[in-house]
């Protein structure tokens, strides 16, 4: 991190821009430690997964009963590899959310270095342009993550901070587009980033941009929350279905009975969805027999006040929970 700060200071000296009053060394050290730990865990787990899947594939190819060995060795090892990759991606998301102030600081300092490289006529190439584009996009993403997870979980502060972060993101994107027309605008882009670092160093995140440049909270496209209840419902439904099949197999029933009991299996599998409050779309909107299908997108059209729409809507067959995650 000290080397990155020295590189950023040299970039500002080359652009003729004043240095930030506070670089945020603590946040940068936290990000460096988090990245180092994540990299070590990711590499070790992926190596273990690759060794496991290679061993399973080798044993499958060496034995005579390939299909039986594939079911017992190769497929489980491949499933272990997929779960490891999923874990690595979730760990990256968790680090960016949990260390969102450090994520913003690191992305900002890295973008300063990219600005100086792009502004230098002797170094500017298509690769430096692409690198600056990636850094600006990453900084914008870090700002949105910081607004959602870096200060408060309350709706009021998050909405106010989100307008500021999106306004700063739009300012950075506009300056980058200006750099594509005139490379000298990289200096203005670096000045905005220095102002951002100073604002975060003073712990005044609501002063990133003037009020006129902030964006309304309702027009901001933010990351949608993960539907944990629906995910849990899918997992429980899968386990319920596997348990039913295993139970039928333990009772000595053949596959023909499973076909006859398909309606019962379908109803039992729907129980986890109802228990978690995440009702599938197929059960949430049951089509009416006497009612023609609605136009696609008619659900989003505003209804005329005073119109009686209760008679046209078919009664729901399954009670739907109106709670929001």
Secondary structure, 3 states (H helix, E strand, C coil): CHHHHHHHHHHHHHHCCCCCCCCCHHHHHHHHHHHHHHHHHHHHHHHHHHHHHHHHHHHHHHCCCHHHHHHHHHHHHHHHHHHHHHHHHHHHHHHHHHCHHHHHHHHHHHHHHHHHHHHCCCCCCHHHHHHHHHHHHHHHHHHHHHHHHCCCCCHHHHHHHHHHHHHHHHHHHHHHHHHHHCHHHHHHHHHHHHHHHHHHHCCCHHHCCCHHHCCCHHHCCCCCCCCHHHHHHHHHHHHHHHHHHHHHHHCCCCHHHHHHCHHHHHHHHHHHHHHHCCCCHHHHCCCCCCCCCCCCCHHHCCCCCCCCCCCCCCCCCCCCCCCCC
